[in-house]
Amino acid sequence: MRDLKIYLSVALVLSTLWFGSLVGILIEINSFFLNALTFPFFINLVIIAGWGEKD
């Protein structure tokens, strides 16, 4: 039981540090390249879904 508590506390700390650093990196990328995180996603969505094609 003691090992499980240690594992859970270490996993919580490491995941918090990992996701916190990931969020920081994404925020910095988005501040230098505005809309860089969303624009390719929407373009791919339009191409994959076939929107804008005339029948």
Sequence and secondary structure as in RCSB ss.txt:
>XXXX:A:sequence
MRDLKIYLSVALVLSTLWFGSLVGILIEINSFFLNALTFPFFINLVIIAGWGEKD
>XXXX:A:secstr
 HHHHHHHHHHHHHHHHHHHHHHHHHHHHHHHSTTTTTHHHHHHHHHHHTTT   
